[in-house]
Amino acid sequence: MALADLPTHSSHNAARGNARLSPQHGRCHTCAFKPGCLPADLEGEALTSFEHMVMRRPPLLKAGQSLVRHGERMHDFYAVRVGSLKAVDNSIDGNCRVMGFHFPGAIIGLAQLEYMPWTQTFVALEDTALCRIPLTALSVRVHSQLIRLISRSLQREYAHHRLLATKSCAGKIATFLLDISADREQRLLAAARFTLPMTNIDIASYLGMRHESFSRAFIALQHRGLVVHQGKHVHLIDMPALRELQDSESRRASV
């Protein structure tokens, strides 16, 4: 996947309507995202013990608010339950670069363990609720799942770097939209029509494009009758053609 920290297929299939949950609702025992979260392998007393360490009742993070900032000491993981965030890094020239987007089911902090201070700033794109999982909850019983989650995170990073290196502007946008669509379909939401929580500037930054190049490529896709894009509202009109665009560039890159 090109998108950062999309939930796993199994957790999505269980997440019927979970995006509407308030942060006060739910426990690890009944959470739809448990199969893709740190306590995936825990049951019984072990799960109850883990559950007691998780904080679920912080105020909602409002759109534009920072969850953590670059350089702050890391004490916790965060599991996204409702809403979405972007990860922002400062580039050498002082500009902010969007490094990823995190949606319900994502675990934030998997790439930070080696460094301990946060290397990125995480900002809410919309009102967002999270579970705060302290590092002290990392018992031996969750190590296997932690390794699996880190491995998936590395695979997504590789896929994103390959996207930036091998695809045209149109191919990058097609892949991004299809990943969003697949994520929504697995959560039983509309896959062809949706509202993006991030700005076009954020998407362009994430895809390694100038905003002007992003706009021209998106307009070209519209002229080809593949998508309609108005503000943050997107309608994928011809998904087979978008997949063909994505797949044809992948085949050329592998030659």
C-alpha positions as CSV (number, residue, x, y, z in Angstrom):
1,M,0.0,0.0,0.0
2,A,1.2,3.5,-0.7
3,L,-0.7,5.0,2.1
4,A,0.8,4.9,5.6
5,D,-0.7,2.6,8.2
6,L,-3.9,1.4,6.5
7,P,-5.6,-1.2,8.8
8,T,-5.4,-4.8,7.9
9,H,-8.2,-6.5,5.9
10,S,-9.3,-8.6,8.8
11,S,-9.8,-5.6,11.1
12,H,-11.7,-3.7,8.4
13,N,-14.1,-6.5,7.8
14,A,-15.1,-6.3,11.5
15,A,-15.3,-2.5,11.6
16,R,-19.0,-2.0,10.6
17,G,-19.8,1.5,11.4
18,N,-16.7,1.8,13.7
19,A,-15.8,5.2,12.3
20,R,-18.8,6.7,14.2
21,L,-17.7,5.4,17.6
22,S,-16.9,8.0,20.2
23,P,-13.7,7.7,22.2
24,Q,-15.7,6.7,25.3
25,H,-17.0,3.5,23.7
26,G,-15.4,0.1,23.3
27,R,-12.7,-2.0,24.9
28,C,-10.0,-4.2,23.6
29,H,-12.2,-7.2,24.0
30,T,-14.8,-5.9,21.6
31,C,-12.8,-3.5,19.4
32,A,-13.1,-4.1,15.7
33,F,-9.4,-3.2,15.2
34,K,-8.0,-5.7,17.7
35,P,-6.7,-8.1,15.0
36,G,-4.4,-5.4,13.7
37,C,-3.5,-3.8,17.0
38,L,-0.8,-4.7,19.6
39,P,-3.1,-7.0,21.8
40,A,-4.1,-9.2,18.8
41,D,-2.7,-12.3,20.4
42,L,-3.9,-11.7,23.9
43,E,-7.0,-13.3,25.5
44,G,-8.4,-13.7,28.9
45,E,-6.5,-12.2,31.9
46,A,-3.6,-11.1,29.7
47,L,-5.9,-9.0,27.5
48,T,-7.7,-7.6,30.6
49,S,-4.3,-6.6,32.1
50,F,-3.3,-4.9,28.8
51,E,-6.7,-3.2,28.6
52,H,-6.2,-1.6,32.0
53,M,-3.1,0.1,30.8
54,V,-4.8,1.7,27.8
55,M,-6.2,5.2,28.0
56,R,-9.4,5.7,26.0
57,R,-10.9,8.8,27.5
58,P,-8.8,11.8,26.4
59,P,-10.6,14.7,24.8
60,L,-11.1,14.5,21.0
61,L,-8.1,15.8,19.1
62,K,-9.5,18.7,17.1
63,A,-8.7,19.2,13.4
64,G,-5.3,21.1,13.2
65,Q,-4.2,20.1,16.7
66,S,-0.9,18.2,17.1
67,L,-0.9,14.8,18.8
68,V,2.9,14.9,19.3
69,R,5.6,17.1,18.0
70,H,9.1,16.5,16.6
71,G,11.7,16.2,19.3
72,E,9.3,15.4,22.1
73,R,10.1,12.4,24.2
74,M,8.1,9.3,23.3
75,H,6.2,7.5,26.1
76,D,3.3,6.0,24.2
77,F,2.0,4.4,21.1
78,Y,-1.3,5.7,19.7
79,A,-4.0,3.7,18.0
80,V,-6.4,5.6,15.7
81,R,-10.0,4.8,16.4
82,V,-11.9,7.7,14.7
83,G,-10.7,10.3,12.3
84,S,-7.3,10.7,10.6
85,L,-3.9,12.4,11.0
86,K,-0.9,13.3,8.9
87,A,2.8,12.8,9.7
88,V,4.9,15.9,9.0
89,D,8.7,16.2,8.8
90,N,10.9,19.2,8.3
91,S,13.0,18.9,5.2
92,I,16.6,20.2,4.9
93,D,15.4,23.4,3.2
94,G,13.0,24.1,6.1
95,N,9.8,23.2,4.4
96,C,7.4,20.8,5.9
97,R,7.0,17.5,4.0
98,V,4.0,15.2,4.5
99,M,5.3,11.7,5.2
100,G,2.1,9.8,5.6
101,F,-1.6,9.6,6.5
102,H,-3.0,7.5,9.3
103,F,-6.6,6.3,9.4
104,P,-8.7,4.2,11.8
105,G,-6.9,1.1,12.9
106,A,-3.4,2.6,12.4
107,I,-0.7,2.3,15.1
108,I,1.4,5.5,15.5
109,G,4.9,5.1,16.9
110,L,6.1,1.9,15.3
111,A,9.1,3.6,13.6
112,Q,10.1,5.6,16.7
113,L,11.3,2.9,19.1
114,E,14.9,3.2,18.0
115,Y,15.1,6.9,18.5
116,M,12.7,7.5,21.4
117,P,12.2,11.2,20.7
118,W,9.5,11.7,18.0
119,T,11.1,12.3,14.6
120,Q,7.8,13.6,13.1
121,T,4.9,15.8,14.1
122,F,1.5,14.2,13.9
123,V,-1.4,16.6,13.2
124,A,-5.2,15.8,13.2
125,L,-6.8,16.2,9.8
126,E,-10.2,16.1,11.4
127,D,-11.7,15.5,14.8
128,T,-9.8,12.3,15.9
129,A,-10.1,9.9,18.8
130,L,-7.2,7.6,19.8
131,C,-6.2,5.0,22.3
132,R,-3.0,5.8,24.2
133,I,-0.9,2.7,24.8
134,P,2.1,3.2,27.1
135,L,5.5,1.7,26.2
136,T,5.3,-0.1,29.5
137,A,2.5,-2.3,28.0
138,L,5.1,-3.9,25.7
139,S,5.3,-7.2,27.5
140,V,6.8,-10.4,26.0
141,R,3.3,-11.5,25.1
142,V,2.9,-8.7,22.5
143,H,6.4,-9.0,21.0
144,S,5.3,-11.3,18.1
145,Q,2.5,-8.9,17.1
146,L,4.8,-5.9,17.4
147,I,7.3,-7.5,15.0
148,R,4.5,-8.2,12.5
149,L,3.3,-4.6,12.7
150,I,6.8,-3.2,12.3
151,S,7.3,-5.5,9.3
152,R,4.1,-4.3,7.7
153,S,5.1,-0.8,8.3
154,L,8.4,-1.3,6.5
155,Q,6.7,-3.0,3.6
156,R,4.4,0.1,3.3
157,E,7.4,2.3,3.4
158,Y,9.1,0.3,0.6
159,A,5.9,0.5,-1.5
160,H,5.7,4.2,-1.1
161,H,9.4,4.8,-2.0
162,R,8.8,2.6,-5.1
163,L,5.7,4.7,-6.0
164,L,7.8,7.9,-5.8
165,A,10.6,6.4,-7.9
166,T,8.8,4.7,-10.7
167,K,5.4,6.2,-11.4
168,S,4.3,9.3,-13.4
169,C,2.3,12.1,-11.7
170,A,-0.9,10.5,-13.0
171,G,0.2,7.1,-11.8
172,K,0.9,8.4,-8.4
173,I,-2.5,10.0,-8.1
174,A,-4.3,6.9,-9.4
175,T,-2.5,4.7,-6.9
176,F,-3.3,7.1,-4.1
177,L,-7.0,7.3,-4.9
178,L,-7.3,3.5,-5.4
179,D,-5.7,2.9,-2.0
180,I,-8.1,5.3,-0.4
181,S,-11.0,3.5,-2.2
182,A,-9.8,0.0,-1.1
183,D,-9.5,1.2,2.5
184,R,-13.0,2.5,2.4
185,E,-14.4,-0.6,0.7
186,Q,-12.9,-2.8,3.5
187,R,-14.6,-0.5,6.1
188,L,-17.9,-1.0,4.2
189,L,-18.0,2.7,3.1
190,A,-18.6,4.1,-0.3
191,A,-15.5,3.2,-2.4
192,A,-16.2,5.4,-5.5
193,R,-17.4,8.6,-3.9
194,F,-15.7,10.1,-0.8
195,T,-14.4,13.2,0.8
196,L,-10.6,13.5,1.4
197,P,-9.7,14.8,4.9
198,M,-6.4,16.2,3.7
199,T,-5.7,19.2,1.4
200,N,-4.4,18.9,-2.2
201,I,-1.2,20.5,-1.0
202,D,-0.8,17.7,1.6
203,I,-1.4,15.0,-1.0
204,A,1.1,16.6,-3.4
205,S,3.7,16.8,-0.7
206,Y,3.1,13.1,0.2
207,L,3.4,12.1,-3.4
208,G,6.6,14.1,-3.9
209,M,5.0,16.5,-6.4
210,R,4.8,20.2,-6.7
211,H,1.3,21.5,-6.2
212,E,1.1,22.8,-9.7
213,S,2.1,19.4,-11.2
214,F,-0.4,17.7,-9.0
215,S,-3.2,20.0,-10.1
216,R,-2.3,19.6,-13.8
217,A,-2.2,15.8,-13.5
218,F,-5.5,15.7,-11.7
219,I,-7.1,17.9,-14.3
220,A,-5.7,15.5,-17.0
221,L,-7.4,12.5,-15.3
222,Q,-10.7,14.5,-15.2
223,H,-10.4,15.3,-18.9
224,R,-9.9,11.6,-19.6
225,G,-13.1,10.9,-17.8
226,L,-11.5,8.8,-15.0
227,V,-12.4,11.0,-12.0
228,V,-14.3,14.1,-10.9
229,H,-12.5,16.3,-8.3
230,Q,-14.3,19.2,-6.7
231,G,-12.7,20.6,-3.6
232,K,-12.1,17.7,-1.3
233,H,-14.9,15.6,-2.9
234,V,-13.8,12.9,-5.3
235,H,-15.8,10.6,-7.6
236,L,-13.9,7.7,-9.2
237,I,-15.8,7.3,-12.4
238,D,-13.7,4.7,-14.2
239,M,-12.0,2.5,-11.6
240,P,-10.9,-0.2,-14.1
241,A,-9.1,2.5,-16.2
242,L,-7.4,3.8,-13.0
243,R,-6.3,0.3,-12.2
244,E,-5.0,-0.2,-15.7
245,L,-3.0,3.1,-15.4
246,Q,-1.6,1.9,-12.1
247,D,-0.8,-1.6,-13.4
248,S,0.7,-0.6,-16.7
249,E,3.2,1.7,-15.0
250,S,4.0,-1.1,-12.6
251,R,4.7,-3.4,-15.5
252,R,6.9,-0.9,-17.2
253,A,8.9,-0.3,-14.0
254,S,9.6,-4.0,-13.6
255,V,11.0,-4.4,-17.1
